[in-house]
Structure formats: structure tokens, C-alpha cells
Amino acid sequence: MTIIHPLLASRSAPNYRQSWRLAGVWRRAINLMTESGELLTLHRQGSGFGPGGWVLRRAQFDALCGGLCGNERPQVVAQGIRLGRFTVKQPQRYCLLRITPPAHPQPLAVAWMQRAEETGLFGPLALAASDPLPAELRQFSSLFSGRAQWR
């Protein structure tokens, strides 16, 4: 039995003490899913991190990933989650990934607005932030119920 100690877990990750199924094994992530659709992602260190995840050391993740056939049934045990010959222990360190908006957002400096470099999506920043908004930004704004602040 190989024990894996996660480096870090998100406080938003679902409680591991429930029934799981193996939903996907990838090079950088292993997805576990509950019957109700909650997702717990085991992330490879250095390959991203999400609000529903735990981060595993590279070598431990690679060993776990390489040791899975894809049809294992995760089992909840006292120490954590058992996957095949591995037990991923309950994390000891948690972080909160919620972004808190600043109380007093600062407008973008005029000097930045006058730069000619492309933004990558909509040309110069001054053009992307001018009226009327480009169609794509209008669509994003409506998708976010007007909560997106583009200026």
C-alpha cells in the first residue's frame, strides 16, 4: 500500500467522505465524481489547481496515474481515499481560492489606455475599452448578467 500525502487542498473541494467513481485519468489531473455530480480533481503539482481539487507531488501523482487501469472504484477509508494500491490521505493544508474584489477599484491609468500594443483579443486596450463594446464583450457582459466590469 502506497500512502500519498496531498500538498494542498482547496477549502471549496467536496467532502471526500462519500461514494466516488473514477471519472477520468489524465496526464495532469485525475477526476473523481460523486453520484450527485460533485467533482474532486487530484492535480499534478505544477499543472494547475482548481477550487474542487487537491494537489499531489509530481512523483506521487505520476505513480498513482501510472498505477491506475481506469476501472478502479475509489473507496473511502479512515485515512482518505483508496485507489487501487494507493491511499490518498486527507489533506492537512487548505487554502481559499475565492477572489475578493477590492473595496475601491482603481481605474486603469491613462498611460496604459494610450498604449498601442495589442491586447490579444480586441486590438489596442483603448479600443477594447471604448464605446460601444465589441460584440464579444457585450456577449460576455450579458452572460455574467452585467456584473462584468470591462472599464
C-alpha positions, 0 to 999 in steps of 0.5 A: 500500500502506497500512502500519498500525502496531498500538498494542498487542498482547496477549502471549496473541494467536496467532502471526500467522505462519500461514494466516488467513481473514477471519472477520468485519468489524465496526464495532469489531473485525475477526476473523481465524481460523486453520484450527485455530480460533485467533482474532486480533481487530484492535480499534478503539482505544477499543472494547475489547481482548481477550487474542487481539487487537491494537489499531489507531488509530481512523483506521487501523482505520476505513480498513482496515474501510472498505477491506475487501469481506469476501472478502479472504484475509489473507496473511502477509508479512515485515512482518505481515499483508496485507489487501487494500491494507493491511499490518498490521505486527507489533506492537512493544508487548505487554502481559499481560492475565492477572489475578493474584489477590492473595496475601491477599484482603481481605474486603469491609468491613462498611460496604459489606455494610450498604449498601442500594443495589442491586447490579444483579443480586441486590438489596442486596450483603448479600443477594447475599452471604448464605446460601444463594446465589441460584440464579444464583450457585450456577449460576455457582459450579458452572460455574467448578467452585467456584473462584468466590469470591462472599464 
